[in-house]
């Protein structure tokens, strides 16, 4: 209960964008009752590029390293350590459904589509 209230309070008072995104991620992936609802409600308030950042962090990503660079490192006797970013978990179905609704609403309203 406290975490839900803290997330809602931080949404109104907080200034760090990444913290807002992490609250949404934590709440959306939580198994506690009501957390997903709050997380998805906060997700709807984000602009599209931040929704993308939330989804990317949940899915995780590795930076691209070309084969040419890998060969160059091998010649130097070094190995490439793949940096991993994100959680590398599946996006919950509830979030996928909410994002589909979010995009349909944005696309139907020309003023909101560009924001």
C-alpha positions, 0 to 999 in steps of 0.5 A: 500500500505504501509503495502505491502511495509513494509512486503516486506522490512521486509522480506529482512531486518528483522531478527525475524521469528515470525514477518515474519510469522505474516506479512504473516498471516495479509496479507493473511487474509486481504480484501484489494486489493493486500494484499493476493497476497503479503502474498501468495508470501511471504508464498512460500519463507518459509520452510515447518515447518514455513508454518505449523506454519502459518496455525496452528496460523490461525486455532488456538489450545488449549493445550491438558489436559488429563482427569486424570489431569482434575480429579486431578484439580477437586479434588483440587477444581481448574478448568482448564482454557484452554489456547487458541493460535491463531486466530481460523478462517478458512484458506482462500481458496486462501491460501489452493490452494497456499499451495497445489501448494507449496507442489507439487513443493517441492515434485517434486524437490528432492533437495528442499524437504529436505530443 
